[in-house]
Amino acid sequence: MAVLELDPQAQGLLCLEEPENGIHPDRITKTLRLLQDIATDAEEPIGVDNPLRQVIINTHSPSVVTQVRISRVKRTRKAAERLC
C-alpha cells in the first residue's frame, strides 16, 4: 500500500475486507491514515499530486469506525428477501 500511495499513475478502486485483521492494534491508526492518503482528496483537483483513486473497506470493528470521520462512513444492510 505504501508503494501505491507514492505512484501517481496508479488509479482505480482499492477494496479491502477488514484491513485491521492481522495487524497489531497499535498499527491500525497508521494503516487507516495510509488508506486515507491513498484515496483521492475530493476537495482538490485531480492531478499528479491527487490521482483518481477510491478506497473502500468493510469492517465490524468499532475501533476502526471510531477513527474515521463520520462523513466518510457508510452503513449498509442486506435487503429483506421477498417471497413471490
Contacts in CASP RR format, 6 or more apart in sequence:
PFRMAT RR
TARGET T0000
AUTHOR 0000-0000-0000
METHOD contacts of the structure
MODEL  1
MAVLELDPQAQGLLCLEEPENGIHPDRITKTLRLLQDIATDAEEPIGVDN
PLRQVIINTHSPSVVTQVRISRVKRTRKAAERLC
1 31 0 8 1.000
1 34 0 8 1.000
1 35 0 8 1.000
1 38 0 8 1.000
2 34 0 8 1.000
4 10 0 8 1.000
4 14 0 8 1.000
4 38 0 8 1.000
5 34 0 8 1.000
5 37 0 8 1.000
5 38 0 8 1.000
8 47 0 8 1.000
8 48 0 8 1.000
8 49 0 8 1.000
8 51 0 8 1.000
9 51 0 8 1.000
10 51 0 8 1.000
10 53 0 8 1.000
11 51 0 8 1.000
11 52 0 8 1.000
11 53 0 8 1.000
12 52 0 8 1.000
12 53 0 8 1.000
12 54 0 8 1.000
13 53 0 8 1.000
13 54 0 8 1.000
13 55 0 8 1.000
13 56 0 8 1.000
14 35 0 8 1.000
14 38 0 8 1.000
14 53 0 8 1.000
14 54 0 8 1.000
14 55 0 8 1.000
14 56 0 8 1.000
15 55 0 8 1.000
15 56 0 8 1.000
15 57 0 8 1.000
16 35 0 8 1.000
16 55 0 8 1.000
16 56 0 8 1.000
16 57 0 8 1.000
16 58 0 8 1.000
17 57 0 8 1.000
17 58 0 8 1.000
18 57 0 8 1.000
18 58 0 8 1.000
18 59 0 8 1.000
18 60 0 8 1.000
18 61 0 8 1.000
19 31 0 8 1.000
19 32 0 8 1.000
19 35 0 8 1.000
19 57 0 8 1.000
19 59 0 8 1.000
19 64 0 8 1.000
20 28 0 8 1.000
20 31 0 8 1.000
20 59 0 8 1.000
20 61 0 8 1.000
20 63 0 8 1.000
20 64 0 8 1.000
23 31 0 8 1.000
25 63 0 8 1.000
28 63 0 8 1.000
28 64 0 8 1.000
28 67 0 8 1.000
29 67 0 8 1.000
32 64 0 8 1.000
32 67 0 8 1.000
32 68 0 8 1.000
35 55 0 8 1.000
35 57 0 8 1.000
36 55 0 8 1.000
36 68 0 8 1.000
38 53 0 8 1.000
38 55 0 8 1.000
39 53 0 8 1.000
39 54 0 8 1.000
39 55 0 8 1.000
40 46 0 8 1.000
40 50 0 8 1.000
40 51 0 8 1.000
40 52 0 8 1.000
40 53 0 8 1.000
40 54 0 8 1.000
41 50 0 8 1.000
44 50 0 8 1.000
46 52 0 8 1.000
57 64 0 8 1.000
59 65 0 8 1.000
65 73 0 8 1.000
END
